[in-house]
Amino acid sequence: MKQEFKIEGEYIELIQLLKALGIAETGGHAKYIVEQGEVIRNGEVETRKRAKLIPGDIIEIDDLRIILE
């Protein structure tokens, strides 16, 4: 499934994105998802919870593909 997400400002932190999209229920859940290596950013596993995501980044979690604008 493909989804687009518009960033307000210059960037959004990875755990904030997971919460905003409803993928994670809490901050702790978001951190767990990242720590488990479930997040792919631009083709590579992203392990930084507070990674600054910018427009043009592509995030993949399971069968969900998120394109940041």
C-alpha positions as CSV (number, residue, x, y, z in Angstrom):
1,M,0.0,0.0,0.0
2,K,1.3,3.5,-0.9
3,Q,0.6,6.6,1.1
4,E,1.9,10.2,1.0
5,F,2.6,12.4,4.0
6,K,3.1,16.1,3.9
7,I,5.8,17.4,6.3
8,E,5.1,20.6,8.2
9,G,8.4,22.4,8.4
10,E,11.9,21.2,7.4
11,Y,11.7,17.7,8.7
12,I,9.8,15.2,11.0
13,E,11.4,12.8,13.4
14,L,10.9,9.1,12.6
15,I,9.0,8.3,15.8
16,Q,6.8,11.3,15.3
17,L,5.9,10.1,11.8
18,L,5.0,6.6,13.1
19,K,2.7,8.1,15.7
20,A,1.1,10.6,13.3
21,L,0.2,7.9,10.9
22,G,-1.2,5.6,13.6
23,I,1.4,2.9,12.9
24,A,2.6,3.3,16.5
25,E,0.1,3.8,19.4
26,T,2.7,5.4,21.7
27,G,6.2,6.8,21.7
28,G,7.4,3.6,23.3
29,H,5.7,1.5,20.6
30,A,7.3,3.7,17.9
31,K,10.8,3.2,19.5
32,Y,10.2,-0.5,19.6
33,I,9.3,-0.7,15.9
34,V,12.5,1.2,15.0
35,E,14.7,-0.9,17.4
36,Q,13.4,-4.1,15.8
37,G,14.7,-3.0,12.4
38,E,11.2,-2.9,10.9
39,V,11.7,0.6,9.2
40,I,13.3,0.9,5.9
41,R,14.4,4.4,4.8
42,N,15.4,4.9,1.2
43,G,16.2,1.2,0.9
44,E,18.2,0.8,4.1
45,V,17.2,-0.2,7.6
46,E,16.8,2.9,9.8
47,T,17.8,2.4,13.4
48,R,17.8,6.0,14.6
49,K,14.6,6.7,16.5
50,R,14.9,10.5,16.0
51,A,16.2,10.4,12.4
52,K,15.2,13.6,10.7
53,L,13.1,12.7,7.7
54,I,12.9,15.2,4.9
55,P,10.7,15.6,1.8
56,G,11.7,13.0,-0.8
57,D,12.4,10.2,1.7
58,I,10.6,6.9,1.2
59,I,9.8,4.9,4.3
60,E,8.7,1.3,4.2
61,I,7.2,-0.7,7.0
62,D,5.9,-4.2,6.2
63,D,3.8,-3.6,3.0
64,L,3.2,0.1,3.6
65,R,5.3,2.6,1.5
66,I,5.2,6.2,2.7
67,I,6.4,9.0,0.5
68,L,7.3,12.2,2.3
69,E,6.4,15.5,0.7
